[in-house]
Amino acid sequence: MIMIKFIISVIIILALIGGAIQFVSTAESWTLVVNKEAAMSSIQNGAIAVYEFIKELIADADQIKGVDLAIEK
């Protein structure tokens, strides 16, 4: 259940950052307008960015394994 909430939160945040969700208010009401194409695009771009970031972390971790951190006196 917590993982589902986390994934939904990430999708909403990526959509907000990408400008897919707009807040429109009048004197009588407030509304959130969702642009489906912009939402899908921002979610895809965000997912690709997260994938690339994790890929770089794994590559860096592989490089660290080859380093000898022994201290000699």
Residue pairs with C-beta under 8 A, 6 or more apart in sequence:
10 46
11 43
12 21
14 42
14 43
14 45
14 46
14 47
15 21
15 34
15 38
15 39
15 42
15 43
17 42
17 46
18 38
18 39
18 41
18 42
18 43
18 45
18 46
19 35
19 38
19 42
20 34
20 35
20 36
20 38
20 39
20 41
20 42
21 32
21 33
21 34
21 35
21 39
22 32
22 33
22 35
23 30
23 31
23 32
23 33
24 30
24 31
24 32
24 33
25 31
